[in-house]
Amino acid sequence: MPETPYLLAAVAVSAVITWGLRALPFAALAPLRASSTVQYLSTRMPAGIMVILLVYCLRDLPVTETRVLAPLIAMAVTVGLHLWRRNALLSILGGTATHVVLASVVFAH
């Protein structure tokens, strides 16, 4: 069994490393907050990420089958809800619920 000072030193080293790893991102990002590039990206990235997710989700849709309508209708509901209420949570939940109902009940094979 290791001695008490050795165990205390191991715990102290682990604590310092853990604290440092958790603080490092904040210390590294602090100078970036004033960057004009980061400010530009912060306004443009959410829409870009949504476009990437949209393409990723719709890339394998079978356009010759009727079940393609479920995700397309759900996407239209999501966009409509967001334009109407400007509430991301409502848009996501409404679109998801629409897709689940359509895919499970209406367009189920």
N, C-alpha and C positions, 0 to 999 in steps of 0.2 A: 504494500500500500504506500503510495507517495506521501511525502511529508506535507504538513499543513502549509508551510510557506510556498512550496511548489504549487499546490492546488490554488492558493490565493493568487499567486502570480499568473497562473493559467487563466483563472477567471478574470483577472484584471486585464490581461492582454486581449482576451476574447471580447470584453466589454468595450475596450478602446477601439478595436477593429470594427466591431458592430456599429458603434456610434459614428466612427469616421465614415464608414460606407453609407450610413443613412444621411449624414450631413453633406457628403460630397456632391450629390446632385444639386442641392440648394446653393452651395458655394460656387459651383461651376455655372449655374444658370443666372446668378445675380448680375454679372456683367452683360449678359445677352438681353436682359429685359429692356435696356435702352437702345438696342440695335434697331435700326429702321427696317432691316430685312426681316427680323423676327416679328416686328409689329405688322409688316405687310403680310407675312405668312399666317399670322394669327387671324387675320380677317378673311383670307382666301382658302385656307386649308379645310375648314369644315365642309364647304361646298365640294371641294375637290375629293375629299374622302368619301362623301356621299355618292358622288358620281362613280368612283372606283368600286364601292360596295354594290351599287346598282348594276354595273356591268358584270361584276363577279357573280351576283345572284341570278341574273337573267341570261347568262352566257349559254347555258345548256337547256334552255327551254325548247321543247318540241313544238315548233311553230305550226306544224300541220295537224296538231291535235287540239281538241276543245279544252283540255286541261290547262292550256297556256293562258286561258282567260282568268283563272284564279289569281295568279300573281300579278297580272296586269291590272285587274280590277282593284286588288289590294293596294297596288302602287298608286293608282289614281285616287283611291280613298285617302291614302296617307298624304299625298300632295294636297288634295283638296282640304283636308282637315288642317294641315299646316298653314295653308294660305288663308283659311278662314279664321282660325284661332291663334295662330303663331305660338303654339304650345307643343314642344317636341315630344313630351311624354304622351299627350293625348294623340298626337299623330302616330307615334310608334305603336301604342296600344290599339288604336282604332284600325290601323293597317294590318297589324298582326291578327287581331280578332277576325277581321274580314277574310284574311287569307285562310285561317284555320277553318272557319265555317264553310267557305266556298270549296276548299280542297277536301274537306271531310264529308260534307253533305251534298253539295250541288254537283261537283265534278269528280266524285269518288268513282273508281272503276271496280 
